[in-house]
């Protein structure tokens, strides 16, 4: 019984590490599309083409993301904002966005 629990825990950890690896691939694809958008102006189309491709759908699925059109639209919107993933995921950017939202809500009230 103890071996079964250890094996299940190990498999779960392996699965979590695998999902994180594929999530990193998705973030790299977003950064590449943002760079294309700044250089050529076609970033949202590039990420949409990748996300709809067989490889893109496979990577999104392995990252734990359902590869549907709503996700593709979200990826396109993210790329069109032009904020790199490392900046978007940073604490400073999160605090800046929450402060801007609070200021907008205070102004509206």
C-alpha positions as CSV (number, residue, x, y, z in Angstrom):
1,X,0.0,0.0,0.0
2,X,2.8,2.4,0.9
3,X,4.5,1.8,-2.5
4,X,1.3,2.7,-4.3
5,X,1.0,6.0,-2.4
6,X,4.6,6.9,-3.2
7,X,4.2,6.0,-6.8
8,X,1.0,8.1,-7.1
9,X,2.7,11.1,-5.4
10,X,5.7,10.7,-7.7
11,X,3.5,10.6,-10.8
12,X,1.5,13.6,-9.6
13,X,4.8,15.6,-9.1
14,X,6.0,14.6,-12.6
15,X,2.7,15.7,-14.1
16,X,3.0,19.1,-12.3
17,X,6.5,19.6,-13.5
18,X,5.5,18.7,-17.0
19,X,2.6,21.2,-17.0
20,X,5.0,23.9,-15.8
21,X,7.4,23.1,-18.6
22,X,4.7,23.4,-21.2
23,X,3.4,26.6,-19.6
24,X,6.9,28.1,-20.0
25,X,6.7,27.2,-23.7
26,X,3.4,29.1,-24.0
27,X,5.0,32.1,-22.3
28,X,7.9,31.9,-24.7
29,X,5.5,31.8,-27.6
30,X,3.7,34.9,-26.3
31,X,7.0,36.7,-25.9
32,X,8.0,35.8,-29.5
33,X,4.6,37.1,-30.8
34,X,5.1,40.3,-28.8
35,X,8.5,40.7,-30.4
36,X,7.0,40.1,-33.9
37,X,4.3,42.6,-33.1
38,X,6.8,45.3,-32.3
39,X,9.0,44.5,-35.3
40,X,6.5,43.5,-38.0
41,X,3.1,44.4,-36.6
42,X,1.7,40.9,-36.9
43,X,2.0,39.5,-33.4
44,X,-1.7,38.8,-32.7
45,X,-2.0,37.0,-36.0
46,X,1.1,35.0,-35.3
47,X,0.0,33.8,-31.9
48,X,-3.5,32.9,-33.3
49,X,-1.9,30.9,-36.1
50,X,0.3,29.1,-33.6
51,X,-2.5,28.4,-31.1
52,X,-4.8,27.0,-33.8
53,X,-2.0,24.8,-35.2
54,X,-1.8,21.2,-34.2
55,X,1.5,21.8,-32.3
56,X,0.0,24.8,-30.5
57,X,-3.1,23.0,-29.5
58,X,-0.9,20.1,-28.2
59,X,1.3,22.5,-26.2
60,X,-1.7,24.3,-24.7
61,X,-3.4,21.1,-23.7
62,X,-0.2,19.8,-22.1
63,X,0.1,23.1,-20.2
64,X,-3.5,22.5,-18.8
65,X,-5.1,25.1,-21.1
66,X,-8.2,24.2,-23.1
67,X,-7.3,25.2,-26.7
68,X,-10.6,26.8,-27.7
69,X,-11.3,30.1,-29.6
70,X,-11.9,32.0,-26.3
71,X,-8.3,31.2,-25.3
72,X,-7.0,32.2,-28.8
73,X,-8.8,35.5,-28.5
74,X,-7.3,36.0,-25.0
75,X,-3.8,35.3,-26.3
76,X,-4.3,37.7,-29.2
77,X,-5.5,40.4,-26.8
78,X,-2.5,39.8,-24.5
79,X,-0.1,40.1,-27.4
80,X,-1.8,43.3,-28.7
81,X,-1.2,45.0,-25.3
82,X,2.5,44.6,-25.9
83,X,3.5,43.8,-22.3
84,X,6.1,41.1,-22.1
85,X,5.2,38.1,-19.9
86,X,8.0,38.7,-17.4
87,X,6.8,42.2,-16.8
88,X,3.1,41.2,-16.8
89,X,3.8,38.5,-14.2
90,X,5.9,40.7,-11.9
91,X,4.8,42.1,-8.6
92,X,5.4,45.7,-9.6
93,X,3.1,45.5,-12.7
94,X,0.4,43.8,-10.6
95,X,0.6,46.6,-8.0
96,X,0.6,49.2,-10.7
97,X,-2.5,47.7,-12.3
98,X,-4.4,47.4,-9.0
99,X,-3.5,51.0,-8.1
100,X,-4.8,52.2,-11.5
101,X,-8.0,50.2,-11.1
102,X,-8.5,51.6,-7.6
103,X,-8.0,55.1,-8.9
104,X,-10.4,54.6,-11.8
105,X,-13.0,53.2,-9.3
106,X,-12.5,56.2,-7.0
107,X,-12.9,58.6,-10.0
108,X,-16.1,56.9,-11.1
109,X,-17.6,57.1,-7.6
